[in-house]
Amino acid sequence: MFILCSYKLCLIKYVIIAEVQDPECNSVKDTKYEEKYSKVRKELEDRTTDKRNKKHKRYRYVEEGLYIIKGVVFKDKKHVVNEAAPGVLEIHPIIELIHLN
């Protein structure tokens, strides 16, 4: 069984993937980052709309605005997936998400 342990954000303007870990995932639970991931996840879920992407029905939109995203820059290997960023750079994981407006 596969359990999705992160949300993937596609930052449209700059085409970069940013991932938010699920604090309930076994690899995160009971670590020193669990609380940070919980805060980021809640901030994201509070700002997610019910509007769905027409091409990818499972994708939802996050409220427009100015955000500061703090996290670890991760260079992924080139692979063929719909969500891959052209530069294969990702922010993984996001450790802080701040909505400025």
Order of alpha helices (4+ residues) and beta strands (2+ residues): beta-beta-alpha-beta-beta-beta-beta
